Amino acid sequence: MSLMLHRAPSSSTGRAGSLTAAQRRIQRRIHELGDWFQNLDLEGVPTAPQHFLGNYPQLKWRQIAPALPERLDGASVLDIGCNAGFYAFECKKRGAARVLGVDADSRYLEQARFAAEVLGLQVEFRRLSVYDVGQLGEQFDYVLFLGLFYHLRYPVYALDLVVNCVRQRLVFQSMLRGPDLAPGMQPAPDYDFWNREPFGQPGFPCLYFIEQCYASDPTNWWVPNRAAVEGLLRSAGLTIVAHPEPETWVCEPTSPPPAPGESIWHRELAGTL
Ligand SMILES: C[S@@+](CC[C@H](N)C(=O)[O-])C[C@H]1O[C@@H](n2cnc3c(N)ncnc32)[C@H](O)[C@@H]1O
């Protein structure tokens, strides 16, 4: 990339409202890289100033960040569905030793690599689907699985694969719809076959299937309610340790990961569940 990307303080904007030559180059490249989902601040130039959720995901991060250690020195981080790298960059700024961002869309990865260059942050970006995270063959201290669950046609399978990569903590975020948990509502150890009543209770765990589009997006497949997220996280072998904002959970592996061939997926295939 031939752009001159020397770091300049954000205050390098010349007269109010005007951009420096370096900022104009950054702005041009931002446009060349297509539509951005994440609004990053690249030397004072925003990448998605018109985001429909406001200053996203900065607003989300402000709520999630206090639930994570202020310093991540020495830690490894995997950001799955990293998009333009916003969360990966925030972890690197907290001192993480190694940060890997993966995404299925090379257009977003190009944005992420450009942003890393402008921000002067050493983050690795790789094209990889969440369904292939096992190919990495390693665990990470922190795994971020944010804004991706509901975009997957096989979300529960993906969650099981992701959990295998978690050494210390998983940070999970999903769009939620449907009623919140009813006070005191707990999953029963069993339900009688003839009792249909629990399924009609507001807040009973539910994944809503979207056959066509949601918000004009055909990749929105399964939208959980809160009880479904919390039940799925527990069922995937995690303990919820924090819930810093309505759509986000911080979890730790409850027990050591299952031995090879002993995961729920393998046991289901083997008929030994
Ligand atoms: C709604 S965005 C969320 C981005 C970011 N994690 C955040 O919360 O701001 C969903 C991201 O997941 C990526 N994605 C979609 N399907 C994927 C898959 N199968 N594996 C990895 N990434 C995927 C998309 O390309 C997109 O960058």
The ligand as a MOL file (V3000), in Angstrom:
LIG
                    3D

  0  0  0     0  0            999 V3000
M  V30 BEGIN CTAB
M  V30 COUNTS 27 29 0 0 0
M  V30 BEGIN ATOM
M  V30 1 C -22.5390 -8.0650 12.6400 0
M  V30 2 S -20.8700 -8.2630 12.2110 0 CHG=1
M  V30 3 C -20.1320 -8.2050 13.8150 0
M  V30 4 C -18.7260 -7.7160 13.7640 0
M  V30 5 C -18.0310 -7.5660 15.1060 0
M  V30 6 N -17.7650 -8.8130 15.7380 0
M  V30 7 C -18.8280 -6.6700 16.0010 0
M  V30 8 O -19.4610 -7.1410 16.9400 0
M  V30 9 O -18.8280 -5.4610 15.7500 0 CHG=-1
M  V30 10 C -20.7090 -9.9800 11.7980 0
M  V30 11 C -19.3360 -10.3480 11.2810 0
M  V30 12 O -19.2340 -11.7680 11.1950 0
M  V30 13 C -18.6390 -12.1090 9.9650 0
M  V30 14 N -19.0680 -13.4750 9.6210 0
M  V30 15 C -20.2420 -13.8920 9.0890 0
M  V30 16 N -20.2660 -15.2190 8.9640 0
M  V30 17 C -19.0770 -15.6710 9.4150 0
M  V30 18 C -18.5020 -16.9530 9.5610 0
M  V30 19 N -19.1460 -18.0610 9.1770 0
M  V30 20 N -17.2680 -17.0620 10.0990 0
M  V30 21 C -16.5840 -15.9440 10.4760 0
M  V30 22 N -17.0820 -14.7040 10.3620 0
M  V30 23 C -18.3050 -14.5630 9.8540 0
M  V30 24 C -19.1150 -11.0660 8.9990 0
M  V30 25 O -18.2880 -10.9900 7.8580 0
M  V30 26 C -19.0540 -9.8340 9.8750 0
M  V30 27 O -17.7940 -9.2380 9.8540 0
M  V30 END ATOM
M  V30 BEGIN BOND
M  V30 1 1 1 2
M  V30 2 1 2 3
M  V30 3 1 2 10
M  V30 4 1 3 4
M  V30 5 1 4 5
M  V30 6 1 5 6
M  V30 7 1 5 7
M  V30 8 2 7 8
M  V30 9 1 7 9
M  V30 10 1 10 11
M  V30 11 1 11 12
M  V30 12 1 11 26
M  V30 13 1 12 13
M  V30 14 1 13 14
M  V30 15 1 13 24
M  V30 16 1 14 15
M  V30 17 1 14 23
M  V30 18 2 15 16
M  V30 19 1 16 17
M  V30 20 1 17 18
M  V30 21 2 17 23
M  V30 22 1 18 19
M  V30 23 2 18 20
M  V30 24 1 20 21
M  V30 25 2 21 22
M  V30 26 1 22 23
M  V30 27 1 24 25
M  V30 28 1 24 26
M  V30 29 1 26 27
M  V30 END BOND
M  V30 END CTAB
M  END
